[in-house]
Amino acid sequence: MDDEELLNSAQRIVYKQTPQGEIALFVLRPKAINRTLPAVIYFTGGGWREGLPQHMIANAAWFRDRGIIGIAADYRVKSRHGTSPIECVKDAKSAVRFVRTNASQLGIDPDRIIAAGGSAAVFFCRLRGI
C-alpha cells in the first residue's frame, strides 16, 4: 500500500479548527485488540514551511503492525496555510493534548503516548508539555 492509500485507510479525526481550516489526525489501529494501547503521534518535518501527514503515515503503519496505535498528525505549515513556526508548535501541542484528553475514546493509554517526527518535528518532541 502506498502512502496515499495508507492515509485514506486511516481514521481521520479533526483535532482543531483554525482560521485556515480543519486540522486532522490520521489514526491507524491494530486489529481486534480489546484493551488500551500505547500510541505514537508522528509529525512530518519540513522546516515548518512544508510537509504533509502522508509523509509519516508509513511510520505510523509500522507501529500499528507491531501493536501500537499509529497516528500521523497534520499541522499548519507556511506553504499550505501561510503560517509561521508559532502556529506549527501550537498545533503540535494541540494534537498531543487532544490525544491525551480523548485517550479513552481512542483506545489509548494516556500514560504511554510517544511524540515523534523528522527534521523540524523533532523540536516538537523536545518541548516541555508534549
DRENFI-96662 format. One record per residue: residue number from 0; residue in three letters; chain; x, y, z of N, C-alpha, C in turn. Coordinates in nm, 4 decimals, always signed. Example, Ala and Ser with C-alpha at 12.3 -4.5 7.8 and 13.67 -1.06 7.14 Angstrom:
REM DRENFI-96662
  resi  resn  chain       n.X       n.Y       n.Z      ca.X      ca.Y      ca.Z       c.X       c.Y       c.Z
     0   ALA      A   +1.3190   -0.5690   +0.7800   +1.2300   -0.4500   +0.7800   +1.3200   -0.3300   +0.7800
     1   SER      A   +1.2850   -0.2250   +0.7080   +1.3670   -0.1060   +0.7140   +1.2900   +0.0030   +0.7870
This chain:
REM DRENFI-96662
  resi  resn  chain       n.X       n.Y       n.Z      ca.X      ca.Y      ca.Z       c.X       c.Y       c.Z
     0   MET      A   +0.0849   -0.1175   +0.0000   +0.0000   +0.0000   +0.0000   +0.0895   +0.1239   +0.0000
     1   ASP      A   +0.0618   +0.2186   -0.0890   +0.1430   +0.3401   -0.0914   +0.0931   +0.4388   +0.0154
     2   ASP      A   +0.1647   +0.5493   +0.0310   +0.1334   +0.6445   +0.1387   -0.0068   +0.7042   +0.1257
     3   GLU      A   -0.0506   +0.7343   +0.0032   -0.1852   +0.7903   -0.0170   -0.2921   +0.6895   +0.0249
     4   GLU      A   -0.2726   +0.5636   -0.0137   -0.3692   +0.4592   +0.0230   -0.3721   +0.4387   +0.1743
     5   LEU      A   -0.2550   +0.4403   +0.2366   -0.2494   +0.4277   +0.3826   -0.3242   +0.5421   +0.4500
     6   LEU      A   -0.3006   +0.6638   +0.4025   -0.3673   +0.7798   +0.4599   -0.5190   +0.7669   +0.4430
     7   ASN      A   -0.5635   +0.7231   +0.3267   -0.7068   +0.7071   +0.3023   -0.7686   +0.5949   +0.3841
     8   SER      A   -0.6874   +0.4968   +0.4257   -0.7393   +0.3869   +0.5078   -0.7456   +0.4233   +0.6560
     9   ALA      A   -0.6793   +0.5317   +0.6936   -0.6747   +0.5747   +0.8344   -0.8053   +0.6425   +0.8734
    10   GLN      A   -0.8336   +0.6381   +1.0036   -0.9469   +0.7147   +1.0553   -0.9034   +0.8601   +1.0655
    11   ARG      A   -0.9771   +0.9485   +1.0003   -0.9464   +1.0925   +1.0041   -1.0263   +1.1547   +1.1170
    12   ILE      A   -0.9556   +1.2186   +1.2109   -1.0199   +1.2826   +1.3259   -0.9736   +1.4276   +1.3316
    13   VAL      A   -1.0674   +1.5194   +1.3217   -1.0344   +1.6617   +1.3317   -1.0031   +1.6926   +1.4783
    14   TYR      A   -0.8844   +1.7478   +1.5018   -0.8472   +1.7823   +1.6392   -0.8481   +1.9322   +1.6646
    15   LYS      A   -0.8596   +2.0114   +1.5571   -0.8548   +2.1566   +1.5775   -0.9174   +2.2286   +1.4582
    16   GLN      A   -0.9941   +2.3322   +1.4900   -1.0454   +2.4241   +1.3891   -0.9572   +2.5487   +1.3930
    17   THR      A   -0.9087   +2.5925   +1.2773   -0.8236   +2.7107   +1.2709   -0.8803   +2.8063   +1.1663
    18   PRO      A   -0.8312   +2.9301   +1.1627   -0.8750   +3.0215   +1.0570   -0.8449   +2.9674   +0.9167
    19   GLN      A   -0.7465   +2.8784   +0.9056   -0.7096   +2.8201   +0.7772   -0.7884   +2.6923   +0.7465
    20   GLY      A   -0.8683   +2.6441   +0.8389   -0.9476   +2.5227   +0.8174   -0.9227   +2.4174   +0.9234
    21   GLU      A   -0.9794   +2.3001   +0.8999   -0.9654   +2.1886   +0.9941   -0.8250   +2.1300   +0.9886
    22   ILE      A   -0.7781   +2.0869   +1.1049   -0.6504   +2.0167   +1.1153   -0.6823   +1.8785   +1.1733
    23   ALA      A   -0.6273   +1.7735   +1.1129   -0.6689   +1.6377   +1.1485   -0.5538   +1.5462   +1.1882
    24   LEU      A   -0.5928   +1.4403   +1.2587   -0.5073   +1.3265   +1.2896   -0.5518   +1.2114   +1.2006
    25   PHE      A   -0.4578   +1.1272   +1.1615   -0.4884   +1.0096   +1.0806   -0.4448   +0.8875   +1.1620
    26   VAL      A   -0.5437   +0.8121   +1.2098   -0.5217   +0.7081   +1.3102   -0.5281   +0.5697   +1.2470
    27   LEU      A   -0.4245   +0.4903   +1.2737   -0.4185   +0.3505   +1.2311   -0.4129   +0.2637   +1.3561
    28   ARG      A   -0.5104   +0.1725   +1.3700   -0.5186   +0.0864   +1.4882   -0.4867   -0.0589   +1.4526
    29   PRO      A   -0.4218   -0.1305   +1.5450   -0.4068   -0.2749   +1.5254   -0.5447   -0.3406   +1.5251
    30   LYS      A   -0.5553   -0.4549   +1.4624   -0.6838   -0.5248   +1.4534   -0.7175   -0.5974   +1.5820
    31   ALA      A   -0.8458   -0.5963   +1.6166   -0.9063   -0.6785   +1.7225   -0.8308   -0.6794   +1.8551
    32   ILE      A   -0.8033   -0.5619   +1.9079   -0.7416   -0.5500   +2.0403   -0.8488   -0.4985   +2.1361
    33   ASN      A   -0.8659   -0.5656   +2.2490   -0.9704   -0.5277   +2.3446   -0.9135   -0.4682   +2.4728
    34   ARG      A   -0.8106   -0.3864   +2.4588   -0.7519   -0.3178   +2.5741   -0.6910   -0.1870   +2.5257
    35   THR      A   -0.6591   -0.0986   +2.6192   -0.5942   +0.0257   +2.5774   -0.4514   -0.0047   +2.5340
    36   LEU      A   -0.4054   +0.0738   +2.4394   -0.2731   +0.0525   +2.3810   -0.1900   +0.1797   +2.3870
    37   PRO      A   -0.0590   +0.1653   +2.3799   +0.0240   +0.2851   +2.3629   +0.0000   +0.3422   +2.2234
    38   ALA      A   +0.0401   +0.4669   +2.2034   +0.0254   +0.5322   +2.0731   +0.1497   +0.6134   +2.0424
    39   VAL      A   +0.1747   +0.6299   +1.9139   +0.2811   +0.7180   +1.8671   +0.2169   +0.8190   +1.7726
    40   ILE      A   +0.2465   +0.9463   +1.7953   +0.1971   +1.0541   +1.7097   +0.3152   +1.1051   +1.6286
    41   TYR      A   +0.3073   +1.0908   +1.4965   +0.4150   +1.1335   +1.4086   +0.3844   +1.2685   +1.3463
    42   PHE      A   +0.4836   +1.3575   +1.3504   +0.4768   +1.4882   +1.2858   +0.5811   +1.4901   +1.1747
    43   THR      A   +0.5410   +1.5342   +1.0565   +0.6337   +1.5417   +0.9448   +0.7327   +1.6563   +0.9636
    44   GLY      A   +0.8481   +1.6429   +0.9039   +0.9456   +1.7510   +0.9037   +0.9122   +1.8492   +0.7920
    45   GLY      A   +1.0030   +1.9377   +0.7629   +0.9832   +2.0337   +0.6544   +1.0135   +2.1761   +0.6932
    46   GLY      A   +1.0797   +2.1938   +0.8050   +1.1210   +2.3277   +0.8466   +1.0059   +2.4227   +0.8709
    47   TRP      A   +0.8917   +2.3688   +0.9076   +0.7702   +2.4474   +0.9323   +0.7206   +2.5170   +0.8057
    48   ARG      A   +0.7843   +2.4877   +0.6938   +0.7458   +2.5511   +0.5670   +0.6581   +2.4598   +0.4827
    49   GLU      A   +0.6797   +2.3301   +0.4926   +0.6061   +2.2349   +0.4106   +0.5944   +2.1026   +0.4834
    50   GLY      A   +0.5225   +2.0110   +0.4238   +0.5056   +1.8788   +0.4823   +0.3594   +1.8385   +0.4823
    51   LEU      A   +0.3388   +1.7090   +0.4701   +0.2046   +1.6520   +0.4650   +0.1976   +1.5305   +0.5566
    52   PRO      A   +0.0811   +1.4993   +0.6116   +0.0716   +1.3834   +0.7009   +0.1076   +1.2519   +0.6316
    53   GLN      A   +0.0863   +1.2424   +0.4998   +0.1215   +1.1173   +0.4324   +0.2712   +1.0913   +0.4309
    54   HIS      A   +0.3518   +1.1930   +0.4615   +0.4963   +1.1709   +0.4697   +0.5348   +1.0855   +0.5912
    55   MET      A   +0.4475   +1.0768   +0.6903   +0.4769   +0.9987   +0.8108   +0.3806   +0.8812   +0.8317
    56   ILE      A   +0.2849   +0.8622   +0.7415   +0.1852   +0.7577   +0.7625   +0.2478   +0.6175   +0.7574
    57   ALA      A   +0.3520   +0.5980   +0.6788   +0.4181   +0.4663   +0.6749   +0.4811   +0.4339   +0.8106
    58   ASN      A   +0.5354   +0.5346   +0.8783   +0.5906   +0.5126   +1.0127   +0.4794   +0.4738   +1.1091
    59   ALA      A   +0.3650   +0.5428   +1.1002   +0.2505   +0.5097   +1.1855   +0.2047   +0.3668   +1.1585
    60   ALA      A   +0.2040   +0.3258   +1.0317   +0.1631   +0.1888   +0.9963   +0.2613   +0.0858   +1.0512
    61   TRP      A   +0.3894   +0.1179   +1.0506   +0.4901   +0.0247   +1.1054   +0.4586   -0.0045   +1.2522
    62   PHE      A   +0.4266   +0.0995   +1.3285   +0.3930   +0.0798   +1.4697   +0.2602   +0.0061   +1.4843
    63   ARG      A   +0.1616   +0.0405   +1.4022   +0.0326   -0.0295   +1.4066   +0.0536   -0.1796   +1.3889
    64   ASP      A   +0.1399   -0.2170   +1.2971   +0.1653   -0.3580   +1.2695   +0.2367   -0.4275   +1.3841
    65   ARG      A   +0.2819   -0.3523   +1.4820   +0.3502   -0.4073   +1.5992   +0.2702   -0.3851   +1.7274
    66   GLY      A   +0.1405   -0.3546   +1.7136   +0.0514   -0.3474   +1.8291   +0.0404   -0.2126   +1.8967
    67   ILE      A   +0.0886   -0.1074   +1.8320   +0.0813   +0.0285   +1.8868   -0.0055   +0.1122   +1.7937
    68   ILE      A   -0.0922   +0.1934   +1.8493   -0.1743   +0.2808   +1.7654   -0.0839   +0.3850   +1.7010
    69   GLY      A   -0.0854   +0.3914   +1.5686   -0.0022   +0.4854   +1.4938   -0.0851   +0.6023   +1.4442
    70   ILE      A   -0.0342   +0.7224   +1.4660   -0.1069   +0.8438   +1.4274   -0.0129   +0.9352   +1.3487
    71   ALA      A   -0.0597   +0.9794   +1.2326   +0.0111   +1.0835   +1.1565   -0.0673   +1.2122   +1.1782
    72   ALA      A   -0.0014   +1.3135   +1.2286   -0.0685   +1.4400   +1.2604   -0.0409   +1.5435   +1.1523
    73   ASP      A   -0.1460   +1.6082   +1.1072   -0.1289   +1.7237   +1.0198   -0.1133   +1.8463   +1.1098
    74   TYR      A   -0.0503   +1.9490   +1.0588   -0.0402   +2.0764   +1.1286   -0.0176   +2.1844   +1.0244
    75   ARG      A   -0.0431   +2.3074   +1.0619   -0.0303   +2.4177   +0.9663   +0.1165   +2.4446   +0.9334
    76   VAL      A   +0.1417   +2.4663   +0.8036   +0.2757   +2.4997   +0.7550   +0.2659   +2.6167   +0.6575
    77   LYS      A   +0.3766   +2.6840   +0.6383   +0.3787   +2.8054   +0.5559   +0.3281   +2.7810   +0.4137
    78   SER      A   +0.3729   +2.6736   +0.3484   +0.3383   +2.6524   +0.2077   +0.1893   +2.6295   +0.1846
    79   ARG      A   +0.1222   +2.5661   +0.2787   -0.0203   +2.5357   +0.2617   -0.1122   +2.6307   +0.3353
    80   HIS      A   -0.0626   +2.6919   +0.4431   -0.1501   +2.7722   +0.5282   -0.1033   +2.9162   +0.5480
    81   GLY      A   +0.0190   +2.9478   +0.5036   +0.0713   +3.0830   +0.5207   +0.1004   +3.1183   +0.6654
    82   THR      A   +0.1403   +3.0201   +0.7439   +0.1619   +3.0411   +0.8870   +0.3097   +3.0367   +0.9233
    83   SER      A   +0.3382   +3.0747   +1.0477   +0.4755   +3.0777   +1.0993   +0.5001   +2.9540   +1.1867
    84   PRO      A   +0.6243   +2.9347   +1.2313   +0.6530   +2.8246   +1.3231   +0.5702   +2.8302   +1.4515
    85   ILE      A   +0.5260   +2.9469   +1.4916   +0.4457   +2.9591   +1.6143   +0.3183   +2.8764   +1.6031
    86   GLU      A   +0.2498   +2.8857   +1.4887   +0.1280   +2.8075   +1.4700   +0.1577   +2.6583   +1.4626
    87   CYS      A   +0.2712   +2.6237   +1.4040   +0.3104   +2.4824   +1.3961   +0.3238   +2.4226   +1.5358
    88   VAL      A   +0.3928   +2.4933   +1.6227   +0.4136   +2.4449   +1.7592   +0.2808   +2.4399   +1.8345
    89   LYS      A   +0.1974   +2.5408   +1.8173   +0.0656   +2.5394   +1.8820   -0.0150   +2.4181   +1.8369
    90   ASP      A   -0.0104   +2.3879   +1.7078   -0.0851   +2.2728   +1.6562   -0.0314   +2.1408   +1.7113
    91   ALA      A   +0.0999   +2.1285   +1.7201   +0.1582   +2.0052   +1.7749   +0.1150   +1.9852   +1.9194
    92   LYS      A   +0.1187   +2.0910   +1.9975   +0.0732   +2.0814   +2.1365   -0.0750   +2.0458   +2.1417
    93   SER      A   -0.1545   +2.1059   +2.0535   -0.2976   +2.0767   +2.0497   -0.3228   +1.9308   +2.0130
    94   ALA      A   -0.2441   +1.8767   +1.9203   -0.2613   +1.7374   +1.8791   -0.2362   +1.6420   +1.9959
    95   VAL      A   -0.1270   +1.6631   +2.0672   -0.0952   +1.5765   +2.1806   -0.1997   +1.5931   +2.2905
    96   ARG      A   -0.2396   +1.7155   +2.3176   -0.3424   +1.7413   +2.4184   -0.4743   +1.6720   +2.3801
    97   PHE      A   -0.5125   +1.6779   +2.2516   -0.6342   +1.6133   +2.2051   -0.6276   +1.4620   +2.2275
    98   VAL      A   -0.5144   +1.4020   +2.1916   -0.4997   +1.2564   +2.2093   -0.5071   +1.2205   +2.3570
    99   ARG      A   -0.4409   +1.2952   +2.4421   -0.4469   +1.2666   +2.5867   -0.5885   +1.2831   +2.6408
   100   THR      A   -0.6552   +1.3908   +2.6028   -0.7904   +1.4200   +2.6521   -0.8913   +1.3156   +2.6054
   101   ASN      A   -0.8724   +1.2648   +2.4845   -0.9664   +1.1695   +2.4253   -0.9126   +1.0267   +2.4237
   102   ALA      A   -0.8146   +1.0000   +2.5068   -0.7480   +0.8696   +2.5058   -0.8460   +0.7537   +2.5250
   103   SER      A   -0.9386   +0.7646   +2.6193   -1.0285   +0.6513   +2.6431   -1.1147   +0.6214   +2.5212
   104   GLN      A   -1.1641   +0.7239   +2.4526   -1.2449   +0.7027   +2.3326   -1.1614   +0.6464   +2.2169
   105   LEU      A   -1.0323   +0.6791   +2.2164   -0.9434   +0.6334   +2.1096   -0.8799   +0.4984   +2.1394
   106   GLY      A   -0.9017   +0.4454   +2.2609   -0.8415   +0.3176   +2.2988   -0.6946   +0.3284   +2.3313
   107   ILE      A   -0.6530   +0.4472   +2.3753   -0.5117   +0.4756   +2.4020   -0.4867   +0.4871   +2.5517
   108   ASP      A   -0.3744   +0.4319   +2.5957   -0.3288   +0.4505   +2.7330   -0.2677   +0.5906   +2.7415
   109   PRO      A   -0.3291   +0.6831   +2.8171   -0.2803   +0.8223   +2.8189   -0.1412   +0.8379   +2.8785
   110   ASP      A   -0.0923   +0.7361   +2.9492   +0.0424   +0.7428   +3.0071   +0.1483   +0.6845   +2.9151
   111   ARG      A   +0.1063   +0.6387   +2.7954   +0.2018   +0.5784   +2.7019   +0.1799   +0.6358   +2.5612
   112   ILE      A   +0.2044   +0.7668   +2.5502   +0.1927   +0.8365   +2.4221   +0.3314   +0.8886   +2.3844
   113   ILE      A   +0.3737   +0.8548   +2.2650   +0.5040   +0.8963   +2.2136   +0.4816   +1.0045   +2.1083
   114   ALA      A   +0.5578   +1.1130   +2.1138   +0.5588   +1.2138   +2.0072   +0.6887   +1.1952   +1.9308
   115   ALA      A   +0.6787   +1.1839   +1.7982   +0.7966   +1.1588   +1.7158   +0.7834   +1.2340   +1.5845
   116   GLY      A   +0.8952   +1.2454   +1.5136   +0.8889   +1.3111   +1.3842   +1.0260   +1.3299   +1.3252
   117   GLY      A   +1.0278   +1.3925   +1.2099   +1.1524   +1.4172   +1.1406   +1.1828   +1.5653   +1.1333
   118   SER      A   +1.3091   +1.5984   +1.1219   +1.3550   +1.7349   +1.0986   +1.2985   +1.8319   +1.2022
   119   ALA      A   +1.2246   +1.9338   +1.1573   +1.1702   +2.0344   +1.2487   +1.0758   +1.9723   +1.3510
   120   ALA      A   +1.0132   +1.8605   +1.3162   +0.9189   +1.7974   +1.4081   +0.9878   +1.7462   +1.5345
   121   VAL      A   +1.1162   +1.7175   +1.5263   +1.1891   +1.6748   +1.6459   +1.1827   +1.7834   +1.7523
   122   PHE      A   +1.1787   +1.9087   +1.7085   +1.1669   +2.0206   +1.8020   +1.0410   +2.0078   +1.8861
   123   PHE      A   +0.9294   +1.9660   +1.8233   +0.8041   +1.9492   +1.8973   +0.8232   +1.8532   +2.0141
   124   CYS      A   +0.8958   +1.7464   +1.9855   +0.9113   +1.6398   +2.0842   +0.9964   +1.6829   +2.2027
   125   ARG      A   +1.0718   +1.7890   +2.1876   +1.1559   +1.8388   +2.2961   +1.0885   +1.9466   +2.3786
   126   LEU      A   +0.9731   +1.9905   +2.3334   +0.9023   +2.0967   +2.4056   +0.8496   +2.0469   +2.5376
   127   ARG      A   +0.8590   +2.1288   +2.6379   +0.8001   +2.0957   +2.7665   +0.6495   +2.0890   +2.7481
   128   GLY      A   +0.5885   +1.9862   +2.8034   +0.4430   +1.9732   +2.7942   +0.3969   +1.8824   +2.6827
   129   ILE      A   +0.4875   +1.8356   +2.5982   +0.4449   +1.7392   +2.4942   +0.4842   +1.6005   +2.5376
